[in-house]
Amino acid sequence: MDKVRRFLWEKFGVTLDRETRIVGSIVVLSILAAVVFGIFFAITHATLFLLLVVLSASAAGIVAIGSCYSSLSWSLGSKEERKEIEEEIALKQWRRRARDTHYEP
């Protein structure tokens, strides 16, 4: 587990904590639901399954777009703005780790 945690931190800047697991689970379940409903729609051509595909895919899309906010603002910012964003993200992650009861350094 430590190798996975280290890999995610070094490559993506993600801490593997409770919030990350919850958000990741929501995205994975939404994508799986969209695939399953898409298969059902392809088999039956029922509009109910098309509606379910759109709803579940939009849920995953909304979470994905929302999670790109800080990286998008970082890439469009100046050096000073980037430094502020990096400090803000580091402080948020530090607070999340401090509140996490299952954190193992």
Order of alpha helices (4+ residues) and beta strands (2+ residues): alpha-alpha-alpha-alpha-alpha
